Amino acid sequence: MLMEKASAGMWRKIDTRYNLIGSECQKCDALYFPPRIICRNCGRDTKMVPKKLSGKGTVYSFTTIRVPSDAFKESAPYNVAVVALEEGPKVEGHVIESGKKVEIGTKVKTVFRKMYVDGEEGLIHYHFKFEAL
Ligand SMILES: [Zn+2]
């Protein structure tokens, strides 16, 4: 019971918009990103805690989007990749080339960038992207 309270407090202290936060099962060490509440291995016995990830990884696969949806039309062409994080989980995200060509095996790290502006209300959405190293 005490563990549950401590864990909920930890989640509130971490700003998940600007950190890459996964969840780790204390029982079997399985690591998830995006975070999961219930461990696939442990089910009801899950003991999940937030785990800050390094944000570093390697491009596992990628594709270049040349004809994007309206929300992303200013960024095209851009790369969307599946990145294998150092800690294991694979995550999909945009990859900024910043002078380096993106290829399978390219090392990347997360950066937090403006993703798109919601037309109606002008609401700016931020999310992580990857930057080629
Ligand atoms: Zn588990």
Residues whose N, C-alpha, C, O or C-beta is under 5 A from the ligand:
A	BS01	ZN	C25 K27 C28 A30 C39 N41 C42
